[in-house]
Amino acid sequence: MPADTAAESLARLAAERVDHRFKGLPPDADGLTVGALAAQRRNLFTGGFATPVLALSAERLEHNLRLMETYAARHGLAFAPHGKTSMAPQLFRRQIEHGAWGITLAVPHQVRVARAFGVRRVFLANELVDAAALRWISTELDADPDFRFVCYVDSVRGVELMDAALRGAARPLDVVVELAAGEGARTGVRTEAECAAVADAVAATRTLRLAGVAGYEGEVPQADPERVTAWLRRLVALAADFDQAGRFTGLDEIVVSAGGSAWFDAVADVFAELPELSRPVLKLLRSGAYVSHDDGHYRKLTPFNRVPEEGALEPAFRLWAQVVSRPSAEQAFANAGKRDAAYDLDLPFAQVIRRDGAERPATGVTVTALSDQHAWLSTTPEADLEVGDWVGLGLSHPCTSFDKWQLIPVAEADGTVVDYVRTFF
C-alpha cells in the first residue's frame, strides 16, 4: 500500500464517530469525530469520562517506544514488535517511526489489519496452512512488490499444504523453519534432523523460499538464563549449518529471529555470537509487550531488571474505576471487572485514590477478586475509601488489557487527553 494511502487509512480513524460502541468516553461526546474529541483536550478526570475507563500514559508510551528503539540499535538488532499485543495500527505506525523493521503478527486476520493500514513488512510467527488466507497473502505479494511477508514452517505436511494453496503465485512466499524450544514446548520442529527434512521439503517447491530460521525462547521449559541461552545457541547453529549446506543460495539476507518480552537480553547476547554467514543476517527481535509494559507479569520478568544500565520500561496503562459500594470497614466494590481488566496472569493492583481532585496512594486497598463488572476490594483500617472515589488500577499482561477496549484515551500526566488509540481484535 502506498504511503499516502496508509496515511489516509490512519486519518479515517480520526474521522470515526464517537458513540455507544466505545466504553468510558464522555456521553456528551456522542456524534463527535474522534479527531474533534481529541482536539478538545478534555481532562480524564473532569471532562465527563465515565468509569471504568482505561488510559494510556502519553509520556510513558513515548518513553517505551524510544527505549526499545535505542536498545535494538545498540545491539545491532532489527525489530519487528509483536502487534498482537495492541492490534492498534496507530501504535504500529509509531513503532515503525521509531525504527521497527516491520510488525510481527500471529494469525491472518491480524495481517489483514496491518495491510489495511499500510504495514509493508510482516513476520507471521506461526505456520500458515489456511488455503484462503494463503491465497490472499499471495495476491497481496503479487500486487505490491514492496510487501515483504515471512512466516514459520514447522512440518513437511505444512509445506505440502502451503504449496498446494500457492500454486500459480507469481512470487514465492518466504518461510523460516521454526525450531521448537524443547520437548513439551509449543510449536516448532523438535530436532535438527527434522528441521533439515522440512527445509528439503521447502526446496522441492516453487511456491516457497527458505529465508532463515526462527523460534520463541519464551517457551523453553523451566526457562532460566542457562536453558534459554543453550536453546538460542542451537538456533544460531542451525542457521550456520543450513548456510554451510547451501540452503540460502540466492537470498539477499538470511533471517534469524527470536525474542519475546522476557529474554531479549539473552537474544541480543547470543545473536552477537552469530558467525559470519554467506549472506548478511537480519537478526530480528520480536518483543511486543514493551509498548505499554505493565505493573505485574512483565514488570517482574523484563530483562531490564537484569541489565539496569540499559534503562527501564515504564508501565503505561492505568484503569480507573469508581467505588460503588462500601458495605463494611473491610470491604468495598469498584465498577470494573473481568470485562475491563486483564486477570489471566495477575489481578489488578490498587495504586492510587482520587477524591475531589486530589490523588494519594491506595494505602490499605487490595484487589482480591474480579466479577464480570466488579472489583472486590479488601480494605485495612488505614484505608481511606468512600463511595464515589476513583481508584487507579495497575494491570498485568498488556495483551489481555488492550483487547478489552476498542478506543483508549492517551492522557498526559495532568490528565489531559491528547489522543485516542483504536484497536482491532
Secondary structure, 3 states (H helix, E strand, C coil): CCHHHHHHHHHHHHCCECCCCCCCCCHHHCCCEHHHHHHHCCECCCCCCCCCEEEEEHHHHHHHHHHHHHHHHHCCCEECCEHHHCCCHHHHHHHHHCCCCCEEECCHHHHHHHHHCCCCEEEEEEECCCHHHHHHHHHHHHHCCCCEEEEEECCHHHHHHHHHHHCCCCCCEEEEEEECCCCCCCCCECCHHHHHHHHHHHHCCCCEEEEEEECCHHHCCCCCHHHHHHHHHHHHHHHHHHHHCCCCCCCCCEEEEECCCCCHHHHHHHHCCCCCCCCCEEEEECCCHHHCCCCCHHHHHCHHHCCHHHCCCCCCEEEEEEEEEEEECCEEEECCCCCCCCCCCCCCEEEEEEECCEEEECCCEEEEEECCCCEEEEECCCCCCCCCCEEEEECCCCHHHHCCCCEEEEECCCCEEEEEEECCC
